[in-house]
Amino acid sequence: MGVTASLPMFTVEDVPGKGKGLVATKDIPKGTRIISEIPIITSGQDIRDVEQLRVRIYQQVCSLSEDQQREFLSMYNIYPYTNVIDRYQGIFRTNALPTGPCLDIGSVFLIACRINHACDSNATHFWNDNLNKITIHAIRDIWKGEEITISYLSSCQNRQAREEELREKFKFTCSCQLCSLPPDQSRESDSKLDRIHEIDCIIERGGVSGLVSSPRKMLSCVDEQVQLYSTANEVGLVRAYPDAFQIAIANGDLARSRTFAERVVPLYLMTIGSDNPNVAQYQKLAQDPTTHDYYGMSTKWKTTLDDIPQGLEPEEFENWLWKRNRETARAQRQDLTFLSFDELPNEFDFEPEYFEDCEVTHSQPQRHWCFFAEIVEVGWFVRLQMMVRDIRGATIPLSFHTNRKGQELDQSRIQKGHTAVILYAVRHAFMYSEPGIRLENPQHIKIFPLSLNELQTLKVVRQKFSTDIGGVRICRGCGKEGTSLKQCGKCSYFWYCDRTCQKADWIDGGHKAECKVVKDLDWQAMLQLKWDEFDGYLNFPLRIGKGV
């Protein structure tokens, strides 16, 4: 069941700006079960209409003890009411938590419903079918005097989306640490959360059929999500690793299935406890993955349990686990993709994802690709050399073997924190350093004056805020839709309600730095290029034409 404690772990206190809340009375280690509680009121599963729900809530409140009724009536209510039934329903709607096997039953708890929200919560809630109770577990160490919090949100979202959902459903604005980050850190966080949400949508759209029709793409997406969760929200791993298990087992890969199941178990122990039926399920799957319903859908990745490699270094094992190799490189994408160094082709192996299947010395590419990496170090010794960091955080050398040894570049752009974009990059084995990239064509590199995270964010926000649907546009400053917005006079891509929104976005929203890149013709061409349609090599400056 995780860590337990015999002394009271919390008190219900007034929390400034929040009303009642739970405050730790002692240090609570990560994984501790803080609460295990039965509901006092539930909506039930057989509700036909709102009126029946109103009556059911009223009857249940009337059957409570006097003390329980007093506690229930003291709970917050964001809905106006003119009679007792409306009041009870308002309290229920404001405070109910999802319960039941399918989480489709609303329930009110005297203690658990006192826990306030934080987007970066330190605890999480799950419904335990074995106990018919809700459980609250610490997902990080909680210190004495710290408020215990959970998340009310339905999914990982960027700051604006979180604010909108909380205002619409709960009528408050969150001021947790995540929501109070400085603008630059908030944009970086939003970029990660947007990508996590984008991957969630890809996996959801793929459905069960996508597990076997696009397994490489699916596993690559979950792999990326795991990397993002490790810095954005560790609890997300509770969802990511089961997804990875399902992809592996649906394709007959018992070796990886067992490994993913083994990683699910400790995460479940931490967040839902040993008595939750999901723990027993994955303990069983770790022993025998073939008991899962999806086993046998496909055998294209067929392995045995004996195929789990032994004696590998951690990084090598992760590369094996996520199929980060030539045989199972990520699926092709039509749009601009931020590849990691590991996903690039090797200079001596003409991989089918990138090159035509031929036996000549220099196989011709069958698609375009580029590599994004942020400059972290710059040095000159005979030639320009950089250390750059890719989207997974790997730092690699970039060495210039051009005619002028790097002097061809705009020297003002060669700065730490700027991002280099390299066309047709391949992994090169240097003699006296770790593998990296050897650049020979100066027209294959472009440096943008933004960080890697800022470029990733720009790719997302450009698509969202520069579109025009039936004359309706979205303000880049406040997010409101309108038909009479004003265009940015410099880049002509983003729209604003007025000068106030534009000025705020220019200073705090990061558009001052973005504006130069958005109107850069190379950046525009990269976003429009059909990357999977190769019709001759491209060079910087890019020219919209063939293949676009």
C-alpha positions as CSV (number, residue, x, y, z in Angstrom):
1,M,0.0,0.0,0.0
2,G,3.0,2.2,0.0
3,V,4.4,4.0,3.1
4,T,2.0,4.3,6.0
5,A,2.1,6.4,9.1
6,S,0.3,6.1,12.4
7,L,0.2,9.7,13.5
8,P,-2.2,12.3,11.9
9,M,-0.6,13.6,8.8
10,F,-2.8,16.7,8.2
11,T,-5.2,19.1,9.6
12,V,-8.1,21.0,7.9
13,E,-7.2,24.7,8.1
14,D,-8.1,28.0,6.6
15,V,-5.7,28.6,3.7
16,P,-5.3,32.2,2.6
17,G,-7.2,32.9,-0.6
18,K,-8.5,29.4,-0.8
19,G,-10.9,28.8,2.1
20,K,-10.5,25.4,3.8
21,G,-7.6,23.1,2.9
22,L,-5.4,20.3,4.1
23,V,-2.0,21.2,5.6
24,A,0.6,18.6,6.5
25,T,1.3,18.2,10.2
26,K,4.5,16.2,9.6
27,D,6.8,15.4,6.7
28,I,5.0,13.0,4.3
29,P,7.3,10.9,2.1
30,K,6.6,10.4,-1.6
31,G,4.3,7.3,-2.1
32,T,2.5,7.7,1.3
33,R,-1.2,7.0,1.3
34,I,-2.6,10.2,2.9
35,I,-6.3,9.4,2.7
36,S,-8.5,6.4,2.1
37,E,-12.2,7.5,2.2
38,I,-15.7,6.4,1.3
39,P,-18.1,8.9,-0.3
40,I,-21.0,10.4,1.6
41,I,-22.9,11.3,-1.6
42,T,-22.7,9.8,-5.1
43,S,-24.5,10.5,-8.3
44,G,-25.0,6.8,-9.1
45,Q,-24.8,5.1,-12.5
46,D,-28.5,4.9,-13.4
47,I,-29.3,8.6,-13.5
48,R,-31.8,9.3,-16.4
49,D,-31.9,13.1,-16.2
50,V,-30.9,16.2,-14.1
51,E,-34.1,16.2,-12.1
52,Q,-33.5,12.6,-10.9
53,L,-29.9,13.6,-9.9
54,R,-31.3,16.6,-7.9
55,V,-33.7,14.4,-6.0
56,R,-31.1,11.8,-5.3
57,I,-28.6,14.3,-3.9
58,Y,-31.3,15.9,-1.8
59,Q,-32.3,12.5,-0.3
60,Q,-28.7,11.6,0.4
61,V,-28.0,14.9,2.2
62,C,-31.1,14.4,4.3
63,S,-30.0,11.0,5.4
64,L,-26.6,12.3,6.7
65,S,-25.9,12.8,10.3
66,E,-26.2,16.3,11.8
67,D,-22.4,16.6,11.8
68,Q,-22.0,15.4,8.3
69,Q,-24.7,17.8,7.0
70,R,-22.9,20.6,8.7
71,E,-19.7,19.7,7.0
72,F,-21.4,19.3,3.7
73,L,-23.1,22.6,3.9
74,S,-19.8,24.4,4.8
75,M,-18.3,23.3,1.5
76,Y,-17.8,25.9,-1.2
77,N,-20.5,26.5,-3.8
78,I,-19.9,28.4,-7.0
79,Y,-23.5,28.1,-8.3
80,P,-26.3,30.5,-7.3
81,Y,-29.4,28.9,-5.7
82,T,-32.9,29.9,-4.6
83,N,-33.9,26.8,-2.7
84,V,-32.5,23.9,-0.7
85,I,-32.4,21.4,-3.6
86,D,-30.5,23.9,-5.8
87,R,-28.1,24.6,-3.0
88,Y,-27.3,20.9,-2.4
89,Q,-26.8,20.3,-6.1
90,G,-24.5,23.3,-6.4
91,I,-22.3,22.1,-3.6
92,F,-22.2,18.6,-5.2
93,R,-21.3,20.0,-8.6
94,T,-18.6,22.2,-7.2
95,N,-16.9,19.5,-5.1
96,A,-17.6,16.1,-6.6
97,L,-14.6,13.9,-7.6
98,P,-14.8,11.2,-10.4
99,T,-15.2,7.7,-9.0
100,G,-16.4,4.2,-10.1
101,P,-14.8,1.7,-12.4
102,C,-15.1,4.0,-15.4
103,L,-14.7,7.2,-13.4
104,D,-18.2,8.3,-14.6
105,I,-19.7,8.6,-11.1
106,G,-19.5,11.9,-9.2
107,S,-18.9,11.6,-5.4
108,V,-18.5,13.9,-2.5
109,F,-16.1,13.2,0.4
110,L,-15.9,15.0,3.7
111,I,-12.1,15.1,3.7
112,A,-10.8,14.5,0.1
113,C,-13.1,17.3,-1.2
114,R,-11.3,19.7,1.1
115,I,-8.1,19.4,-0.9
116,N,-7.4,22.4,-3.0
117,H,-6.1,22.5,-6.5
118,A,-2.6,23.1,-7.8
119,C,-1.4,22.6,-11.4
120,D,1.9,21.3,-9.9
121,S,0.1,19.3,-7.2
122,N,2.0,17.2,-4.6
123,A,-0.6,14.5,-4.3
124,T,-2.9,12.6,-6.7
125,H,-6.3,10.9,-6.3
126,F,-7.5,7.6,-7.7
127,W,-10.6,5.5,-7.2
128,N,-9.9,2.0,-5.7
129,D,-12.5,-0.6,-6.9
130,N,-11.3,-3.1,-4.3
131,L,-11.9,-0.8,-1.4
132,N,-14.8,1.3,-2.9
133,K,-12.8,4.3,-1.6
134,I,-10.9,7.2,-3.0
135,T,-7.2,7.2,-2.2
136,I,-4.9,10.2,-2.0
137,H,-1.1,9.5,-2.4
138,A,1.8,11.9,-2.1
139,I,3.6,12.0,-5.5
140,R,6.6,13.9,-4.1
141,D,7.9,14.5,-0.6
142,I,5.5,16.9,1.3
143,W,7.0,18.9,4.1
144,K,5.5,19.7,7.5
145,G,3.4,22.9,7.1
146,E,3.0,22.5,3.4
147,E,-0.5,22.5,1.9
148,I,-1.6,19.1,0.3
149,T,-2.9,19.7,-3.2
150,I,-4.3,17.7,-6.1
151,S,-5.1,18.6,-9.7
152,Y,-8.7,19.2,-10.8
153,L,-7.7,19.3,-14.5
154,S,-8.7,16.7,-17.0
155,S,-5.3,16.6,-18.8
156,C,-1.8,18.2,-19.1
157,Q,-2.3,21.6,-20.7
158,N,-0.5,24.9,-21.3
159,R,-1.0,27.8,-18.9
160,Q,-3.8,29.6,-20.9
161,A,-5.8,26.4,-21.3
162,R,-5.5,25.6,-17.6
163,E,-6.7,29.0,-16.7
164,E,-9.7,28.8,-19.0
165,E,-10.7,25.4,-17.7
166,L,-10.4,26.4,-14.1
167,R,-12.3,29.6,-14.6
168,E,-15.1,27.8,-16.5
169,K,-15.5,24.9,-14.2
170,F,-14.4,26.2,-10.8
171,K,-14.5,30.0,-11.1
172,F,-11.0,30.6,-9.8
173,T,-7.5,31.4,-11.1
174,C,-4.6,29.3,-10.0
175,S,-1.5,30.9,-8.5
176,C,0.6,27.8,-7.9
177,Q,4.3,27.8,-8.7
178,L,3.7,26.5,-12.2
179,C,1.2,29.2,-13.0
180,S,3.5,31.9,-11.5
181,L,6.6,31.1,-13.6
182,P,8.4,34.1,-15.3
183,P,7.4,34.5,-18.9
184,D,10.4,32.8,-20.4
185,Q,10.1,29.8,-18.1
186,S,6.3,29.7,-18.6
187,R,6.8,29.6,-22.4
188,E,9.3,26.7,-22.0
189,S,6.8,24.8,-19.8
190,D,4.0,25.5,-22.2
191,S,6.0,24.2,-25.1
192,K,6.5,20.8,-23.3
193,L,2.9,20.6,-22.2
194,D,1.6,21.4,-25.7
195,R,3.7,18.6,-27.1
196,I,2.5,16.2,-24.5
197,H,-1.1,17.1,-25.3
198,E,-0.3,16.8,-29.0
199,I,1.0,13.3,-28.5
200,D,-2.0,12.4,-26.4
201,C,-4.2,13.3,-29.3
202,I,-2.1,11.3,-31.7
203,I,-2.3,8.2,-29.5
204,E,-6.1,8.7,-29.0
205,R,-6.7,9.1,-32.7
206,G,-4.7,6.0,-33.5
207,G,-6.8,3.9,-31.1
208,V,-6.4,0.1,-30.9
209,S,-5.9,-0.2,-34.6
210,G,-3.0,2.2,-34.5
211,L,-1.1,-0.1,-32.2
212,V,-0.4,-2.4,-35.1
213,S,-0.8,-0.1,-38.2
214,S,1.6,2.5,-36.9
215,P,3.6,1.0,-34.1
216,R,6.9,2.7,-34.8
217,K,5.3,6.1,-34.8
218,M,3.3,5.3,-31.7
219,L,6.3,4.0,-29.7
220,S,8.4,7.0,-30.8
221,C,5.6,9.3,-29.6
222,V,5.4,7.7,-26.2
223,D,9.2,7.7,-26.0
224,E,9.2,11.5,-26.5
225,Q,6.4,11.9,-24.0
226,V,8.3,10.0,-21.4
227,Q,11.3,12.3,-21.9
228,L,9.0,15.4,-21.6
229,Y,7.2,14.0,-18.5
230,S,10.5,13.5,-16.7
231,T,10.9,17.3,-16.6
232,A,7.2,18.4,-16.7
233,N,5.1,16.0,-14.7
234,E,6.4,12.6,-13.4
235,V,2.8,11.4,-12.8
236,G,2.3,11.4,-16.5
237,L,4.5,8.3,-16.6
238,V,1.6,6.4,-15.0
239,R,-0.2,6.8,-18.3
240,A,2.8,6.7,-20.7
241,Y,4.3,3.3,-19.7
242,P,0.9,1.4,-20.0
243,D,0.6,2.9,-23.5
244,A,4.1,1.6,-24.4
245,F,3.2,-1.8,-23.0
246,Q,0.1,-2.0,-25.2
247,I,2.1,-1.1,-28.3
248,A,4.7,-3.7,-27.6
249,I,2.3,-6.5,-26.7
250,A,0.0,-5.8,-29.6
251,N,3.0,-6.6,-31.9
252,G,4.1,-9.7,-30.1
253,D,7.2,-8.1,-28.4
254,L,7.3,-10.0,-25.2
255,A,10.8,-8.7,-24.2
256,R,9.8,-5.1,-24.2
257,S,6.3,-5.8,-22.9
258,R,7.7,-7.3,-19.7
259,T,10.1,-4.4,-19.3
260,F,7.4,-1.8,-19.7
261,A,5.1,-3.7,-17.3
262,E,7.9,-3.9,-14.7
263,R,8.2,-0.1,-14.9
264,V,4.4,0.4,-14.5
265,V,4.3,-1.5,-11.1
266,P,6.4,0.8,-8.9
267,L,4.6,3.9,-10.4
268,Y,1.2,2.3,-9.6
269,L,2.5,1.4,-6.1
270,M,3.4,5.1,-5.5
271,T,0.2,6.6,-6.9
272,I,-2.6,4.1,-6.2
273,G,-1.3,1.6,-3.6
274,S,-0.7,-2.1,-3.6
275,D,-4.4,-2.9,-2.9
276,N,-5.5,-1.3,-6.2
277,P,-6.5,-4.0,-8.8
278,N,-4.4,-2.3,-11.5
279,V,-1.3,-3.2,-9.5
280,A,-2.1,-6.9,-9.4
281,Q,-2.9,-6.7,-13.2
282,Y,0.5,-5.4,-14.1
283,Q,2.3,-7.6,-11.7
284,K,0.7,-10.5,-13.5
285,L,1.6,-9.0,-16.9
286,A,5.2,-8.6,-15.9
287,Q,5.3,-12.3,-15.2
288,D,3.4,-13.3,-18.3
289,P,2.6,-10.6,-20.9
290,T,0.8,-13.1,-23.1
291,T,-2.3,-12.9,-20.8
292,H,-3.1,-9.4,-22.1
293,D,-6.0,-9.2,-24.5
294,Y,-4.0,-7.5,-27.2
295,Y,-1.4,-10.3,-27.5
296,G,-1.6,-11.9,-30.9
297,M,-3.0,-8.9,-32.8
298,S,0.4,-8.8,-34.7
299,T,3.7,-10.6,-34.7
300,K,5.8,-8.1,-36.6
301,W,7.9,-7.3,-33.5
302,K,7.9,-10.9,-32.2
303,T,10.4,-11.6,-29.4
304,T,10.7,-13.9,-26.4
305,L,11.2,-13.1,-22.8
306,D,14.8,-14.4,-23.2
307,D,15.5,-11.6,-25.7
308,I,15.8,-8.9,-23.0
309,P,19.4,-7.8,-23.4
310,Q,21.7,-8.2,-20.4
311,G,24.8,-6.2,-19.4
312,L,24.0,-3.1,-21.4
313,E,24.8,0.4,-20.2
314,P,21.6,2.4,-19.2
315,E,21.6,4.5,-22.3
316,E,22.1,1.5,-24.5
317,F,19.3,-0.3,-22.8
318,E,17.0,2.6,-23.3
319,N,17.9,2.7,-27.0
320,W,17.0,-0.9,-27.2
321,L,13.8,-0.5,-25.2
322,W,12.4,2.3,-27.3
323,K,13.7,0.9,-30.6
324,R,15.9,4.0,-31.2
325,N,17.8,2.3,-34.0
326,R,18.1,2.1,-37.7
327,E,15.5,-0.7,-38.1
328,T,12.8,1.1,-36.3
329,A,13.5,4.8,-36.8
330,R,10.5,7.1,-36.2
331,A,7.8,7.1,-38.9
332,Q,8.0,9.7,-41.6
333,R,6.1,12.9,-41.1
334,Q,4.9,15.3,-43.7
335,D,5.7,18.4,-41.6
336,L,8.7,19.9,-40.0
337,T,10.0,17.5,-37.4
338,F,12.5,18.1,-34.6
339,L,14.7,15.0,-34.7
340,S,17.1,13.9,-32.0
341,F,20.7,13.1,-32.8
342,D,19.9,9.3,-32.3
343,E,17.2,9.5,-35.0
344,L,19.6,10.8,-37.6
345,P,21.0,8.3,-40.2
346,N,24.6,7.0,-39.9
347,E,26.9,8.4,-42.6
348,F,27.9,4.9,-43.7
349,D,24.5,3.1,-43.5
350,F,21.9,4.2,-46.0
351,E,18.8,3.6,-43.9
352,P,15.5,3.0,-45.8
353,E,13.6,5.7,-44.0
354,Y,16.0,8.3,-45.4
355,F,17.6,6.8,-48.5
356,E,16.5,4.9,-51.6
357,D,17.1,1.2,-51.6
358,C,20.1,0.9,-53.9
359,E,23.6,-0.5,-53.8
360,V,25.6,2.4,-55.1
361,T,28.2,4.1,-52.9
362,H,26.1,7.3,-52.4
363,S,22.5,6.4,-52.1
364,Q,20.1,9.3,-53.0
365,P,17.8,10.6,-50.2
366,Q,14.1,9.8,-50.6
367,R,13.1,12.6,-48.3
368,H,14.3,15.9,-46.9
369,W,15.2,16.2,-43.2
370,C,16.9,18.7,-40.9
371,F,18.5,18.6,-37.4
372,F,17.8,21.3,-34.8
373,A,20.3,21.8,-32.0
374,E,20.9,24.7,-29.5
375,I,24.4,26.1,-29.3
376,V,25.9,25.6,-25.9
377,E,29.6,26.2,-26.6
378,V,31.6,27.9,-29.3
379,G,35.3,27.5,-30.0
380,W,37.9,28.1,-32.8
381,F,40.9,25.8,-33.2
382,V,41.9,25.6,-36.9
383,R,38.1,25.5,-37.6
384,L,34.8,26.5,-36.0
385,Q,33.6,23.9,-33.6
386,M,30.5,23.9,-31.4
387,M,28.9,21.8,-28.8
388,V,25.1,21.7,-29.5
389,R,22.2,20.2,-27.5
390,D,19.3,18.3,-29.2
391,I,15.7,18.0,-28.3
392,R,16.4,15.1,-25.9
393,G,19.1,17.1,-24.1
394,A,22.0,15.2,-25.6
395,T,25.1,17.4,-26.2
396,I,27.1,16.6,-29.3
397,P,30.0,18.1,-31.3
398,L,29.5,20.0,-34.5
399,S,32.6,20.5,-36.5
400,F,32.9,22.7,-39.6
401,H,34.9,21.1,-42.5
402,T,33.9,23.7,-45.1
403,N,36.3,25.5,-47.4
404,R,36.6,28.5,-45.0
405,K,36.3,26.3,-41.9
406,G,33.2,28.1,-40.7
407,Q,34.1,31.7,-41.6
408,E,31.2,31.6,-44.2
409,L,28.6,32.0,-41.4
410,D,27.2,35.2,-40.1
411,Q,29.4,35.6,-37.1
412,S,26.8,37.6,-35.2
413,R,24.4,34.6,-35.2
414,I,27.0,32.3,-33.6
415,Q,25.9,32.7,-30.0
416,K,25.1,30.5,-27.1
417,G,21.4,30.0,-26.9
418,H,20.8,30.3,-30.6
419,T,19.7,27.3,-32.6
420,A,21.5,25.7,-35.6
421,V,19.4,24.0,-38.3
422,I,21.3,21.5,-40.4
423,L,20.0,20.0,-43.6
424,Y,20.7,16.3,-44.3
425,A,22.7,15.9,-41.1
426,V,24.1,12.4,-40.4
427,R,25.9,10.9,-37.5
428,H,29.7,11.0,-37.9
429,A,32.3,9.0,-35.9
430,F,35.1,11.4,-35.0
431,M,38.5,9.9,-34.3
432,Y,39.2,11.9,-31.1
433,S,35.8,12.7,-29.7
434,E,32.3,11.3,-29.2
435,P,30.1,11.0,-32.3
436,G,28.7,14.2,-33.7
437,I,28.1,16.1,-37.0
438,R,30.7,16.9,-39.6
439,L,29.5,19.8,-41.7
440,E,31.0,20.1,-45.2
441,N,28.5,22.3,-47.0
442,P,28.0,25.8,-45.6
443,Q,24.7,26.1,-47.4
444,H,23.3,23.3,-45.3
445,I,23.3,25.3,-42.1
446,K,21.2,28.2,-40.8
447,I,21.3,29.7,-37.4
448,F,18.1,31.3,-35.9
449,P,18.4,33.7,-33.0
450,L,16.0,31.7,-30.7
451,S,16.6,28.8,-28.3
452,L,15.5,25.3,-29.3
453,N,12.5,25.5,-26.9
454,E,11.5,28.9,-28.4
455,L,11.6,27.5,-31.9
456,Q,9.5,24.5,-30.9
457,T,7.0,26.8,-29.3
458,L,7.0,29.1,-32.4
459,K,6.1,26.2,-34.6
460,V,3.0,25.5,-32.5
461,V,1.9,29.1,-31.9
462,R,2.4,30.1,-35.6
463,Q,-0.1,27.4,-36.6
464,K,-2.6,28.4,-34.0
465,F,-2.4,32.2,-34.2
466,S,-1.7,32.8,-37.8
467,T,-4.7,30.9,-39.2
468,D,-7.8,32.6,-40.6
469,I,-11.0,30.5,-40.4
470,G,-13.9,32.3,-42.1
471,G,-12.5,35.7,-41.2
472,V,-12.1,34.7,-37.5
473,R,-8.7,35.1,-36.1
474,I,-7.1,34.6,-32.6
475,C,-5.4,37.3,-30.7
476,R,-1.7,36.3,-30.0
477,G,-1.8,38.5,-26.8
478,C,-5.0,37.4,-25.0
479,G,-6.3,34.4,-27.0
480,K,-9.7,36.0,-27.9
481,E,-11.3,35.3,-31.2
482,G,-12.4,38.2,-33.5
483,T,-13.0,39.4,-37.0
484,S,-11.5,42.9,-36.7
485,L,-8.1,42.1,-35.2
486,K,-5.0,44.0,-36.3
487,Q,-2.0,42.4,-37.9
488,C,1.5,42.7,-36.6
489,G,3.1,45.3,-39.0
490,K,6.5,43.7,-38.9
491,C,6.0,39.9,-39.5
492,S,2.3,40.1,-40.8
493,Y,1.6,36.7,-39.2
494,F,0.1,37.3,-35.8
495,W,-3.1,39.2,-34.9
496,Y,-4.0,41.4,-31.9
497,C,-7.1,43.0,-30.4
498,D,-5.4,46.3,-30.0
499,R,-2.0,47.9,-29.2
500,T,-2.3,46.9,-25.5
501,C,-2.4,43.2,-26.4
502,Q,0.3,43.7,-29.0
503,K,2.6,45.6,-26.6
504,A,2.1,43.0,-23.8
505,D,2.9,40.1,-26.2
506,W,5.9,42.0,-27.6
507,I,7.4,42.4,-24.1
508,D,6.1,39.5,-22.0
509,G,4.9,37.1,-24.7
510,G,8.2,36.8,-26.4
511,H,7.1,38.1,-29.8
512,K,10.0,40.6,-29.9
513,A,12.4,37.7,-30.4
514,E,10.0,35.7,-32.5
515,C,9.2,38.4,-34.9
516,K,12.5,38.3,-36.8
517,V,12.3,34.5,-37.2
518,V,8.6,34.4,-38.2
519,K,9.3,36.7,-41.2
520,D,12.5,35.0,-42.1
521,L,11.9,33.4,-45.6
522,D,13.9,30.3,-44.7
523,W,11.7,29.7,-41.6
524,Q,8.5,30.2,-43.7
525,A,9.8,27.8,-46.4
526,M,10.7,25.1,-43.8
527,L,7.1,25.2,-42.5
528,Q,5.7,24.8,-46.0
529,L,8.1,22.3,-47.4
530,K,6.7,18.8,-48.2
531,W,9.6,17.0,-46.4
532,D,8.7,13.5,-47.7
533,E,8.8,14.5,-51.3
534,F,12.5,14.6,-52.5
535,D,13.2,16.3,-55.8
536,G,16.8,17.3,-55.5
537,Y,18.9,18.7,-52.6
538,L,18.0,21.9,-50.9
539,N,20.3,24.7,-49.7
540,F,20.0,27.7,-47.5
541,P,18.7,30.2,-48.4
542,L,15.7,28.1,-49.2
543,R,13.6,28.9,-52.2
544,I,10.0,27.9,-52.3
545,G,9.5,25.9,-55.5
546,K,10.4,22.3,-56.1
547,G,9.1,20.0,-53.4
548,V,7.1,22.7,-51.7
